[in-house]
Amino acid sequence: MSEQVLKRLYSVREAARYLGVVSPWSVRNLQKLRTLPCVRQGRRVLFDIHDLERHIENHKTEVHDGHDLSPQET
């Protein structure tokens, strides 16, 4: 029986896709602002899936009744 290994570290491009941002530079900016921790392996910059999840959770906003939405979002 083969055991599946789950990926834990993501490249800048993969992290951008995971977070749903348009550009990998957005992820680089989050890293430079120290909003998103990174792991360095030599010259490579990698992002831990747990940190990506934490970033998503920390930046969620609640919509209560729709009155706080702009007209474009309704």
C-alpha positions in Angstrom: 0.0 0.0 0.0 1.5 3.4 -1.0 1.3 6.3 1.4 0.4 9.6 0.0 2.7 12.5 1.0 0.8 15.8 1.4 2.7 18.9 0.2 3.4 21.3 3.0 5.6 24.0 1.4 4.5 26.0 -1.6 6.5 28.2 -4.0 5.7 31.9 -4.4 3.6 31.1 -7.5 1.8 28.2 -5.8 1.1 30.3 -2.7 -0.4 33.1 -5.0 -2.7 30.5 -6.6 -3.7 29.1 -3.2 -4.5 32.6 -1.8 -6.3 33.5 -5.0 -4.2 36.6 -5.7 -3.4 37.7 -9.3 0.3 38.1 -9.0 3.1 36.3 -7.2 4.4 39.7 -6.4 1.5 40.2 -4.1 2.8 37.2 -2.1 6.3 38.7 -2.2 5.0 41.9 -0.8 3.2 40.1 2.0 6.4 38.4 2.8 8.4 41.6 2.8 5.9 43.3 5.0 6.3 40.3 7.4 2.5 39.6 7.2 3.2 36.2 5.8 6.0 34.1 7.2 8.3 32.2 4.8 10.8 29.3 4.9 14.1 29.8 3.1 15.9 26.9 1.5 19.0 28.4 0.0 17.7 31.0 -2.4 14.2 29.5 -2.6 11.4 31.2 -0.7 8.7 28.8 0.3 5.4 29.2 2.3 4.0 26.8 4.8 0.4 25.7 4.1 -0.4 26.4 7.8 0.7 30.0 7.5 -1.3 30.4 4.3 -4.4 29.1 6.1 -3.8 31.3 9.0 -3.4 34.3 6.7 -6.8 33.5 5.1 -8.5 33.1 8.5 -7.0 36.4 9.8 -8.3 38.3 6.9 -11.8 37.1 6.7 -14.6 39.6 7.2 -18.2 38.9 8.1 -21.2 40.1 6.1 -24.2 40.4 8.4 -27.1 41.5 6.3 -25.8 42.8 3.0 -26.0 46.4 4.0 -22.2 46.6 4.2 -21.7 45.5 0.6 -21.1 48.0 -2.2 -23.7 48.2 -5.0 -21.3 46.2 -7.3 -21.2 43.3 -4.8 -24.9 42.9 -4.4 
